[in-house]
Structure formats: structure tokens, C-alpha cells
Amino acid sequence: MVAVCMINLIQTVKGQIQKGNVMMGADIASLNLSLNTGSNFSAELNPKAAWFIENNIALGAFVNFGISTSKGNGTSVSYGIGPLARYYINDPNMNPVQHARFFFEGTVGIQGNNPAVGESTNGLGLGFGPGLAYFITPTVGLEALLKYEGIVGFGSSVTSSNLVAAFGFQIYLPGKTVEKAARMKQ
């Protein structure tokens, strides 16, 4: 009985990153809420959606919303939108935990970083980095991502770059379920 359950769980993880499935969710980065005098707050929310065009390969889109406020220093804003690509490593020797998968994520798009104090950059954004998805249920994965994000363009600075650590979750749905829901809305 235990062996049958383990085989089903292994097949479920492999099934989530198969051709035709859909991934939707978000990452949260740079979350900071100061409780001291000065009232600092910063957060970045990164919604994502992607379609698995092949097993282990997903293409989709991302959106970035970032805000940072500091009493006396104003409000900083960052933004971005563009295509997203992911490649999941499906080699059992490379994945440290049974229900986890390493992946690489790459993004390109229109992005901007506009601090209240300092140099702003708006233009072409490029991002890439490794991540780890841990599947807590057959359809939900918790993620950690370490990503380089650079912007080349215009503003008071021609370039900007950041190394971002983000945490979030993704929901993995079978493609037929998403297609059926879309048909019901029509």
C-alpha cells in the first residue's frame, strides 16, 4: 500500500510539468516592514503565468510591481512586463528532495527602476536565475528563486542591476481543466 502511494506521488510531480499543463502564481521579493521610527516599507510582487509547451519547458508572461517608502525620503517604484521561460531539471540525481524540482527562469521585457532618491533606469530588462519548486500538494508548489535582474535603457542612469531573492507559490493545472473553464465562460 505504501509503495503504491509513493509511486502515485512521484508520478504526480512529473505530471505537473508535462506538456499542455498551465502554471499560475506569484513570487514576493524584498518584503520589508520596519517597526522602528522612520516607517520603512518595501515589497515586490511578481505574478506569473506559463504554458508547458514541452515536458519540463514552460513559456508565458510575468508582471512586476514594486514599491518602497521611507518617511522623509519619498516613494520608489519599480515595474516590469514581458515574456517568461522556464526549464525544469527532471533528473532524479539533481533533485535533493523527492517532491522538488530545480528550474532555471529567464525573463526579458520592459522594466523600470525609479527610486525617490538616486538614479532611475527604464528600458529593456533582462533576468535569469535558478530556483527550486517544492510540491506540497499535487497542484501547488512553493518556490525559492535567486535571480539577477538588469535594466539597460534611459533615465539618469543607463544601466541598473540587482540580485533578487524571491519566495512564492505556483499552481499547476492540467491543460484540459483550464481549457474546460475557458469554454464555460464563453
trRosetta pair geometry for C-beta under 8 A, 3 or more apart (Angstrom, degrees):
i j d omega theta_ij theta_ji phi_ij phi_ji
1 4 5.8 -54 -152 32 30 111
1 5 6.7 29 151 -16 63 104
2 5 5.7 -55 -152 36 34 112
2 6 6.4 34 152 -20 67 106
3 6 5.7 -54 -147 36 32 111
3 7 6.4 33 155 -19 65 105
4 7 5.9 -54 -148 36 31 111
4 8 6.5 32 153 -19 63 106
5 8 5.7 -56 -150 37 31 112
5 9 6.4 31 153 -19 65 105
6 9 5.8 -53 -148 35 32 111
6 10 6.4 33 154 -19 65 105
7 10 5.8 -54 -148 36 32 111
7 11 6.3 28 155 -15 65 108
8 11 5.8 -58 -146 41 30 109
8 12 6.2 37 153 -28 65 105
9 12 5.5 -50 -147 29 32 116
9 13 6.8 32 156 -18 64 100
9 98 7.4 44 121 138 119 122
9 99 6.8 -59 165 -87 110 105
10 13 6.1 -53 -155 32 32 108
10 14 6.7 25 151 -11 63 108
10 98 6.9 -75 -93 -178 85 104
11 14 5.7 -57 -149 42 36 110
11 15 6.0 42 151 -28 68 109
12 15 5.5 -56 -146 34 30 116
12 16 6.8 39 155 -31 62 98
12 135 7.5 180 116 140 100 150
12 138 4.3 -81 -174 -123 131 99
13 16 6.0 -46 -156 17 32 114
13 17 7.8 0 159 6 59 102
13 98 7.6 -177 -12 146 161 69
13 99 5.5 -156 -84 -137 136 61
13 101 7.0 163 174 -39 110 111
13 135 5.3 -174 -110 31 92 154
14 17 7.0 -80 -163 47 34 89
14 18 6.9 55 145 -54 67 104
14 90 6.9 80 -123 -149 86 122
15 18 5.5 -39 -153 -4 41 126
15 21 7.7 124 153 -64 63 145
15 138 7.8 -3 71 -166 118 100
15 174 7.9 -24 158 -89 106 96
16 21 6.3 165 -173 165 38 168
16 135 6.5 174 5 -106 163 140
16 138 7.1 -174 -66 177 112 60
16 139 7.1 173 -112 -112 113 42
16 141 7.3 131 154 -44 155 121
16 172 4.0 49 -161 128 102 159
17 21 7.0 -113 -113 58 15 141
17 52 6.3 158 -170 -108 47 142
17 55 6.7 76 121 -167 79 63
17 56 5.4 48 144 -91 118 47
17 58 7.5 -91 -147 -42 81 111
17 88 4.8 -52 -161 43 155 160
17 90 7.0 -164 88 -79 136 117
17 101 6.7 -78 -28 80 154 178
17 172 7.3 -60 -62 -137 57 145
18 21 5.6 88 64 -11 67 119
18 52 6.2 109 99 120 27 156
18 55 5.1 -18 -129 -109 58 83
19 52 5.3 -144 -114 123 28 102
19 53 6.7 -22 -131 138 85 20
19 54 5.3 -21 -87 -138 105 24
19 55 5.4 -56 -29 -50 86 60
20 51 7.8 -27 -148 -175 19 90
20 52 6.2 -29 33 74 29 99
20 174 7.3 8 118 -171 101 64
20 175 3.5 -99 161 1 82 150
20 176 7.5 22 156 -32 124 72
21 51 7.7 167 89 -155 39 53
21 52 4.7 28 53 17 78 129
21 172 5.9 17 163 -176 130 91
21 173 6.5 166 -164 84 81 42
21 174 5.7 -59 -110 -119 85 35
21 175 5.3 -107 -84 -38 28 83
22 49 7.2 -9 -177 -169 98 88
22 50 7.3 165 -157 87 56 44
22 51 5.6 -24 -105 -103 74 66
22 52 7.4 -125 -69 2 29 83
22 172 7.3 159 82 -154 47 47
22 173 4.9 -16 62 62 97 94
22 174 7.9 13 20 96 83 11
22 175 6.0 121 -25 -95 89 61
22 178 4.7 49 6 -37 149 158
23 48 7.2 -17 119 119 100 103
23 49 6.9 165 90 -153 62 41
23 50 4.7 -3 56 57 106 91
23 51 7.8 -156 21 -70 76 22
23 52 7.3 89 -17 -45 101 89
23 58 5.7 3 16 -149 130 159
23 60 7.1 -122 65 -24 95 155
23 86 7.7 -32 52 40 160 150
23 170 5.1 -2 -171 179 99 126
23 171 7.3 154 -155 76 49 45
23 172 5.5 -15 -100 -100 74 72
23 173 7.9 179 -79 21 29 70
24 48 7.2 -179 -144 95 39 61
24 49 4.8 6 -106 -109 81 85
24 170 6.8 145 75 -159 27 73
24 171 5.2 -21 66 58 82 95
24 173 7.2 2 13 4 105 112
25 47 7.5 -165 114 -145 29 59
25 48 6.1 -9 67 58 65 91
25 141 7.9 -113 -27 62 165 84
25 143 7.8 125 109 9 146 128
25 168 6.0 135 142 146 112 113
25 169 5.1 -130 -157 104 134 57
25 170 3.5 -133 12 -107 145 48
25 171 5.5 147 -65 4 98 69
26 45 6.0 -5 -178 -173 130 85
26 46 5.9 151 -161 79 74 51
26 47 4.5 -36 -95 -95 101 55
26 48 6.5 156 -95 13 43 76
26 168 5.3 -133 108 -154 49 133
26 169 7.3 15 54 54 61 66
27 45 7.8 158 81 -157 50 41
27 46 4.4 -11 56 60 92 113
27 48 7.2 36 -6 -9 93 120
27 143 6.7 -71 -96 86 100 120
27 145 6.1 -43 -123 30 151 131
27 166 3.9 43 165 158 128 128
27 167 6.6 145 -155 75 82 19
27 168 3.4 -111 -103 -22 50 140
28 31 5.6 25 152 -48 112 121
28 43 6.8 -34 -161 -164 98 96
28 44 7.0 140 -162 78 49 60
28 45 6.1 -16 -105 -103 72 63
28 46 7.6 -167 -75 21 27 82
28 166 6.6 159 74 -158 30 83
28 167 6.1 -28 60 69 82 73
28 168 5.7 140 4 -82 67 88
29 43 8.0 128 75 -168 45 50
29 44 4.3 -27 68 68 89 116
29 46 6.7 33 2 -10 109 120
29 66 8.0 -38 76 -102 98 112
29 164 5.0 13 -164 -176 152 111
29 165 6.6 152 -135 82 97 43
29 166 3.9 -53 -72 -96 103 89
29 167 7.6 138 -82 17 58 59
30 42 5.3 -64 146 130 103 111
30 43 6.4 164 94 -129 81 23
30 44 4.7 58 42 2 112 109
30 66 6.9 34 62 -140 140 115
30 68 7.6 -58 146 -79 130 111
30 164 7.0 -59 -38 -138 99 96
31 42 7.2 -173 -135 95 19 68
31 43 5.0 30 -108 -110 67 84
31 44 7.8 -116 -56 27 62 64
32 40 6.3 -32 127 126 112 107
32 41 6.7 171 93 -149 72 30
32 42 4.5 20 46 47 105 93
32 43 7.4 -158 28 -61 59 62
32 68 7.9 27 55 -126 116 94
33 40 7.7 172 -150 95 23 68
33 41 5.5 17 -112 -115 65 81
34 38 6.1 -37 119 84 150 99
34 39 6.3 169 78 -144 106 15
34 40 3.7 64 0 48 134 90
34 41 6.9 -116 19 -60 82 53
38 70 6.6 -17 168 -163 95 83
38 71 5.2 -165 -167 43 42 110
38 72 7.5 -67 -140 22 74 114
39 69 7.6 -29 124 114 91 103
39 70 7.5 150 88 -147 65 39
39 71 4.6 75 51 -33 100 119
40 68 7.8 -8 -169 -172 86 83
40 69 7.1 175 -148 91 44 59
40 70 4.9 2 -108 -107 82 82
40 71 7.5 -98 -61 6 54 79
41 67 7.8 3 113 113 95 95
41 68 7.2 -176 97 -147 53 45
41 69 5.1 8 55 51 92 95
41 70 7.9 -170 28 -70 56 51
42 66 7.6 12 -172 -175 88 90
42 67 6.9 -161 -137 100 55 51
42 68 3.7 7 -108 -111 104 87
42 69 7.3 -178 -72 22 64 52
42 76 7.9 -1 -114 61 108 110
43 66 7.1 -161 101 -140 44 61
43 67 6.4 4 55 56 76 80
43 68 7.9 165 17 -79 43 63
44 64 6.5 -13 -172 -165 104 93
44 65 7.0 166 -154 87 56 48
44 66 3.9 -10 -106 -101 90 98
44 67 7.9 165 -83 18 55 49
44 78 6.7 -17 -112 68 112 123
44 164 7.5 -68 74 -146 154 133
44 166 7.7 -82 89 -105 112 109
45 64 7.7 151 82 -155 48 45
45 65 4.9 -8 58 61 93 100
45 66 7.6 -180 22 -76 57 53
46 62 6.1 -6 -176 -170 94 110
46 63 7.1 171 -152 81 49 50
46 64 5.3 -9 -104 -103 84 70
46 65 7.8 -169 -74 26 43 64
46 166 6.5 -18 28 -148 137 154
46 168 7.3 -100 65 -57 95 156
47 62 7.1 161 89 -154 52 57
47 63 5.1 3 58 51 96 101
48 60 6.4 92 177 102 81 132
48 61 7.3 -178 -147 92 56 46
48 62 4.9 -15 -102 -104 83 82
48 63 7.9 -163 -73 22 46 65
48 84 5.9 6 -144 -1 106 177
48 170 7.2 -42 77 -106 114 106
49 60 4.9 -151 103 -174 54 134
49 61 6.0 2 58 53 86 81
50 58 3.8 75 138 158 130 114
50 59 6.0 168 -154 87 96 18
50 60 2.8 -119 -94 -13 62 132
50 61 7.6 173 -78 17 66 45
50 84 5.9 -97 -78 91 115 114
50 86 6.2 80 138 16 175 116
51 58 6.5 162 77 -152 25 79
51 59 6.3 -25 59 65 78 71
51 60 6.0 135 4 -77 63 93
51 175 7.5 68 -149 -106 93 108
52 55 7.1 33 171 -105 123 25
52 56 7.8 87 -149 21 112 14
52 57 6.7 113 -155 76 70 49
52 58 4.9 -46 -89 -91 60 82
52 175 7.6 -112 47 -57 95 115
53 57 5.7 -53 59 104 87 101
53 58 7.1 143 5 -120 76 29
53 59 5.5 18 -18 12 124 109
54 57 4.3 25 58 43 96 116
55 90 7.3 -25 148 -18 105 161
56 87 6.2 36 147 -163 92 61
56 88 4.3 -127 -148 60 78 89
56 89 7.5 87 -156 -73 128 12
56 90 5.1 -104 -86 -22 131 121
57 85 7.6 -17 -167 -168 83 90
57 86 7.2 165 -151 87 39 59
57 87 5.7 -4 -103 -106 73 72
57 88 7.7 -134 -59 20 36 78
58 84 7.8 -11 115 114 94 96
58 85 7.2 159 87 -156 57 44
58 86 4.4 1 55 54 101 104
58 88 7.7 52 -4 -19 103 102
59 83 7.0 -14 -171 -171 89 106
59 84 7.1 151 -161 84 43 61
59 85 5.5 -10 -105 -104 71 74
59 86 8.0 -161 -70 24 33 69
60 83 7.3 155 94 -156 29 64
60 84 4.9 -21 74 62 77 106
60 86 8.0 -2 21 3 103 104
61 81 7.4 8 -179 -171 106 77
61 82 6.9 -168 -147 109 76 24
61 83 5.9 -57 -99 -109 64 42
61 84 5.8 154 -117 7 8 100
62 80 7.1 0 110 114 101 105
62 81 7.2 -169 93 -138 58 41
62 82 6.4 -9 54 63 87 65
62 83 7.7 48 14 144 82 11
62 84 4.5 98 -27 -59 102 125
62 107 5.5 -42 31 -121 142 134
62 109 7.2 -147 64 -7 93 153
63 80 6.9 162 -161 90 37 64
63 81 5.1 3 -112 -102 72 83
64 78 6.4 -48 135 125 119 95
64 79 5.9 149 89 -165 87 30
64 80 3.6 32 31 43 119 101
64 81 7.3 -137 22 -56 72 49
64 111 6.7 28 44 -125 138 101
65 78 7.8 130 -177 85 22 69
65 79 6.4 11 -106 -112 48 72
66 76 7.8 -30 124 116 99 89
66 77 6.7 136 86 -167 72 42
66 78 3.5 2 58 55 126 101
66 79 7.0 -141 28 -60 81 42
67 75 6.5 -19 -165 -170 93 104
67 76 7.1 148 -159 82 42 59
67 77 5.9 -7 -104 -107 69 67
67 78 7.8 -145 -59 27 34 71
68 75 7.0 152 80 -159 49 55
68 76 4.2 -7 59 55 102 106
68 77 8.0 -154 26 -65 72 31
68 115 7.6 -23 65 -124 126 77
68 116 7.9 -131 89 -4 92 105
69 74 7.5 -108 -137 133 67 31
69 75 4.8 -18 -98 -103 84 81
69 76 7.6 -162 -71 22 39 68
70 73 3.9 2 85 49 113 118
70 74 7.2 8 55 51 80 40
70 116 7.6 -153 39 45 97 142
73 116 5.6 122 146 90 74 134
73 117 5.7 -70 -166 -10 97 127
74 116 3.0 172 91 -161 117 144
74 117 6.7 138 41 -32 117 83
75 116 5.6 117 56 -67 26 125
76 113 8.0 4 176 -178 109 69
76 114 6.5 176 -160 98 68 57
76 115 4.2 -16 -120 -128 122 53
76 116 4.9 -100 -63 -13 73 80
76 117 8.0 -72 -71 25 109 60
77 112 7.8 15 111 107 87 107
77 114 5.1 -4 63 65 82 106
78 111 7.5 7 -178 -177 89 91
78 112 6.4 -171 -146 96 54 61
78 113 4.8 1 -110 -110 101 63
78 114 6.9 175 -81 25 50 67
79 111 6.7 -176 95 -148 54 54
79 112 5.2 11 51 50 88 96
80 107 7.8 67 151 144 135 137
80 109 5.6 103 -179 90 90 121
80 110 6.7 174 -143 91 57 51
80 111 3.6 1 -102 -107 103 91
80 112 7.2 -176 -68 20 68 57
80 125 5.3 -49 -126 41 122 165
81 109 5.4 -144 97 170 38 140
81 110 5.9 -4 56 56 80 91
81 111 7.9 171 18 -77 45 64
82 107 5.9 112 85 178 113 91
82 108 5.4 -123 154 98 144 44
82 109 1.6 -135 -35 -79 137 121
82 110 6.3 153 -60 15 105 58
82 111 7.5 -60 -10 -46 126 91
82 125 6.9 -169 1 66 147 103
83 107 7.0 174 92 -145 49 62
83 108 6.2 -2 59 57 89 81
83 109 6.5 165 21 -69 54 100
84 105 6.8 -19 -168 -165 97 98
84 106 7.4 153 -158 84 50 49
84 107 5.2 -17 -104 -99 71 88
85 105 7.2 156 84 -154 51 51
85 106 4.9 -10 60 61 99 96
85 107 7.7 -178 22 -76 67 44
86 103 5.3 6 -172 175 103 129
86 104 7.0 162 -151 81 55 48
86 105 5.1 -16 -100 -101 84 75
86 106 7.8 -179 -76 23 41 66
87 103 6.3 162 82 -157 43 76
87 104 5.0 -3 54 52 96 95
88 101 4.8 12 -165 154 110 133
88 102 7.4 141 -156 85 59 45
88 103 4.5 -35 -98 -96 62 100
88 133 7.4 -46 -118 28 113 129
89 94 4.9 -69 141 103 134 146
89 95 6.9 177 99 -59 99 90
89 101 6.5 172 61 -173 64 81
89 102 4.5 -1 37 72 121 96
89 103 6.7 -158 3 -84 75 42
89 104 7.9 73 -36 -13 96 88
90 95 8.0 -4 -139 -33 28 130
90 101 6.7 -10 -90 -134 60 119
91 94 4.2 64 77 9 105 111
91 95 7.0 161 80 -12 55 88
92 95 6.2 -65 -140 40 33 103
94 102 5.9 -87 141 25 107 130
95 98 7.7 95 121 -111 116 15
95 100 5.4 172 -171 88 102 80
95 101 5.7 -38 -109 -105 130 44
95 102 6.2 -151 -95 -6 73 86
96 100 6.4 -16 58 72 74 138
97 100 4.1 66 64 6 98 121
97 134 6.6 11 78 -120 139 104
99 134 6.1 66 106 -165 92 69
99 135 4.6 -117 172 58 99 89
99 136 7.6 112 134 -75 142 27
100 132 5.8 2 -175 -178 117 99
100 133 6.6 162 -154 85 64 49
100 134 4.5 -24 -97 -99 94 72
100 135 7.2 -166 -83 8 39 74
101 132 7.4 164 83 -154 37 56
101 133 5.2 -10 58 58 86 99
101 135 7.7 41 1 -24 97 104
102 130 6.4 -18 -171 -168 101 106
102 131 7.2 150 -159 83 55 45
102 132 5.6 -32 -102 -99 60 72
103 130 7.2 149 83 -158 42 59
103 131 5.1 -21 65 66 89 93
103 132 7.5 163 20 -91 77 24
103 133 6.1 31 -3 -8 123 108
104 128 7.1 9 178 -171 96 91
104 129 7.3 -167 -149 105 67 23
104 130 5.6 -39 -98 -100 69 61
104 131 7.5 156 -97 19 22 79
105 127 7.6 -13 117 120 94 99
105 128 6.9 -178 93 -142 54 49
105 129 6.3 -12 57 61 87 66
105 130 7.9 142 16 -115 76 14
105 131 5.9 27 -8 -2 114 125
105 145 6.5 -13 25 -142 138 129
105 147 6.6 -43 76 -100 112 123
106 127 6.8 162 -155 92 44 61
106 128 4.5 0 -106 -103 79 92
107 125 7.1 -13 116 116 103 101
107 126 7.3 161 88 -157 64 34
107 127 4.2 6 52 55 101 106
107 128 7.4 -167 23 -67 62 54
107 149 8.0 -7 64 -113 118 91
108 124 7.2 -9 -169 -174 87 91
108 125 6.9 166 -152 89 40 62
108 126 5.5 1 -106 -106 79 68
108 127 7.6 -164 -68 26 43 69
109 124 7.7 163 91 -151 20 55
109 125 5.4 -18 67 58 68 102
110 123 7.5 -101 -143 166 64 18
110 124 7.2 -50 -102 -100 47 41
110 125 6.8 55 148 10 8 101
111 122 7.5 -155 104 -143 44 53
111 123 7.3 -18 61 70 67 42
111 124 7.5 25 29 155 88 16
111 125 2.8 45 12 -44 132 141
111 149 7.5 -132 168 179 167 111
111 151 5.1 -123 90 -101 109 114
112 120 7.2 12 -176 -179 94 99
112 121 6.9 -172 -145 99 57 52
112 122 3.8 2 -110 -110 105 85
112 123 7.5 104 -86 4 72 43
112 125 8.0 -97 -30 -53 36 121
112 151 7.0 116 -103 -146 27 156
112 153 7.9 -67 -97 61 74 153
112 155 7.7 132 -144 -61 93 142
113 120 6.4 -172 96 -148 61 61
113 121 5.3 16 49 53 97 85
113 122 7.6 -163 29 -71 50 58
113 151 6.0 -176 1 17 108 152
113 160 5.0 -104 50 89 143 161
113 162 7.8 152 -97 -25 151 126
114 120 4.3 21 -117 -128 64 123
114 122 7.1 14 -61 -60 100 104
114 155 7.6 -137 -96 -136 80 142
115 118 4.3 8 81 55 139 109
115 119 7.4 39 40 56 114 34
115 120 6.4 -158 28 -80 66 75
119 155 6.9 115 171 125 76 107
119 156 4.3 -134 -141 97 77 106
119 157 3.6 73 153 -28 132 117
119 160 7.4 -180 103 -80 102 111
120 155 4.1 -116 102 -175 80 134
120 156 5.4 78 37 23 71 96
120 157 6.8 165 68 26 26 89
121 151 4.7 139 120 100 120 122
121 152 7.8 -39 179 -108 125 13
121 153 5.8 124 179 55 81 96
121 154 7.5 148 -149 77 58 23
121 155 4.6 -153 -100 46 30 138
121 156 7.8 -93 -62 54 59 60
121 157 4.9 -59 -64 81 101 91
121 158 7.0 34 -121 130 109 10
121 159 6.3 24 -126 180 153 9
121 160 4.1 -171 27 -7 145 113
122 151 7.2 -37 -113 170 14 136
122 153 5.2 -97 96 106 41 145
122 154 6.1 -32 65 67 81 72
122 155 5.1 115 11 -51 80 118
123 151 5.8 126 58 175 84 90
123 152 5.5 -87 101 97 133 44
123 153 1.5 -178 -26 -77 140 132
123 154 5.8 119 -62 11 117 64
123 155 7.7 -126 -21 -9 100 101
124 151 7.0 154 81 -155 43 59
124 152 5.2 -18 64 63 97 86
124 153 5.8 155 15 -65 63 98
125 149 6.6 -6 -170 -171 106 91
125 150 7.0 163 -151 88 58 43
125 151 4.8 -25 -96 -98 77 81
126 149 7.5 165 87 -151 45 47
126 150 5.2 -12 61 63 90 92
126 151 7.8 172 20 -84 65 35
126 152 7.5 16 2 3 107 102
127 147 5.4 30 180 168 108 117
127 148 6.4 179 -145 90 61 54
127 149 4.3 -8 -100 -103 107 74
127 150 7.3 170 -78 21 57 61
128 147 6.7 -178 97 -150 17 83
128 148 6.0 -8 59 54 66 95
129 145 6.2 104 98 176 117 84
129 146 5.1 -135 174 99 132 56
129 147 3.4 -149 23 -104 140 54
129 148 5.7 146 -63 7 107 67
129 164 8.0 -158 6 61 162 81
130 145 7.6 -171 104 -145 38 61
130 146 6.2 5 63 54 75 93
131 143 5.7 12 173 -172 124 106
131 144 6.2 175 -155 89 77 48
131 145 3.8 -20 -99 -101 116 77
131 146 7.1 173 -84 19 62 58
131 147 7.7 -4 -59 -56 102 97
132 143 6.8 163 83 -148 48 61
132 144 5.3 3 51 53 94 93
132 145 8.0 -164 23 -73 55 51
133 141 4.2 10 -176 172 104 137
133 142 7.3 150 -157 74 55 38
133 143 4.9 -21 -100 -95 70 91
133 170 6.7 -39 -130 35 124 124
134 141 6.3 146 69 -159 34 76
134 142 5.0 -20 62 61 94 91
134 143 7.5 178 19 -80 69 40
135 138 7.1 34 170 -116 122 21
135 140 7.0 129 -154 83 63 46
135 141 4.8 -40 -91 -95 62 85
135 172 7.9 -38 -116 18 111 135
136 140 5.5 -37 58 95 94 101
136 141 7.1 155 8 -113 74 29
136 142 5.8 55 -26 -13 115 104
137 140 4.6 43 43 33 101 98
139 171 5.8 18 152 -162 93 76
139 172 5.3 -148 -152 63 57 73
139 173 6.5 42 -150 -82 117 56
140 169 6.2 -7 -170 -174 94 115
140 170 7.5 160 -153 82 49 46
140 171 5.8 -23 -99 -105 69 67
140 172 7.5 -158 -69 18 21 81
141 169 6.6 158 84 -157 49 64
141 170 4.9 -9 60 57 102 92
141 171 7.9 -175 22 -82 74 22
141 172 6.4 52 -10 -19 110 113
142 167 7.7 -3 -180 -173 89 89
142 168 7.7 176 -155 98 54 33
142 169 5.5 -34 -103 -100 54 82
143 166 7.8 5 112 110 101 89
143 167 6.8 167 90 -153 61 46
143 168 5.2 -14 59 65 104 74
143 169 6.6 167 11 -95 88 27
143 170 6.2 49 -25 -8 129 102
144 165 7.5 -13 -171 -171 88 86
144 166 7.5 159 -157 86 43 51
144 167 5.6 -12 -103 -103 67 78
145 164 7.8 7 108 106 94 91
145 165 7.4 158 85 -156 54 42
145 166 4.6 -13 61 61 102 97
145 167 7.6 -176 21 -76 75 33
145 168 7.6 -11 5 22 115 102
146 163 7.2 2 -176 180 86 93
146 164 7.5 168 -153 86 42 50
146 165 5.5 -11 -103 -103 74 72
146 166 8.0 -179 -78 22 30 70
147 163 7.5 166 85 -157 38 51
147 164 5.0 -21 65 63 89 96
147 166 6.7 -7 15 9 115 114
148 161 6.9 -9 -173 -170 91 104
148 162 7.5 160 -156 86 48 47
148 163 5.7 -26 -100 -103 65 70
148 164 7.8 162 -95 18 15 78
149 161 6.9 164 89 -153 50 56
149 162 4.9 -9 61 61 98 92
149 163 7.8 172 20 -89 74 22
149 164 5.7 24 -2 -5 119 121
150 159 6.7 -13 -172 -167 99 98
150 160 7.0 172 -151 89 55 48
150 161 4.2 -12 -103 -103 85 92
150 162 7.7 179 -76 23 46 58
151 159 6.7 159 84 -153 60 50
151 160 4.9 6 49 52 103 90
151 161 7.4 -166 20 -74 63 50
152 158 6.8 6 -153 155 65 78
152 159 5.4 -10 -103 -102 67 85
153 158 7.1 -178 69 -163 32 52
154 158 7.1 -10 -102 -117 34 60
155 158 7.7 176 52 -81 75 27
157 160 5.9 86 102 -59 130 91
173 177 5.1 -112 175 75 105 125
173 178 5.3 111 110 -49 129 101
174 177 4.7 92 67 0 87 106
174 178 7.5 -166 92 -4 47 85
175 178 5.8 -59 -151 38 37 108
175 179 6.1 36 154 -19 70 109
176 179 5.6 -54 -143 39 32 113
176 180 6.2 36 156 -23 66 105
177 180 5.8 -54 -147 34 28 111
177 181 6.5 27 154 -18 63 106
178 181 5.8 -54 -149 36 32 111
178 182 6.4 33 152 -20 64 106
179 182 5.8 -55 -150 35 31 112
179 183 6.5 31 153 -19 64 105
180 183 5.8 -55 -151 35 32 112
180 184 6.6 35 152 -24 64 104
181 184 5.7 -52 -150 31 33 114
181 185 6.9 33 153 -20 63 103
182 185 6.0 -55 -156 30 34 111
182 186 7.2 37 149 -26 63 102
183 186 5.8 -52 -157 23 39 114
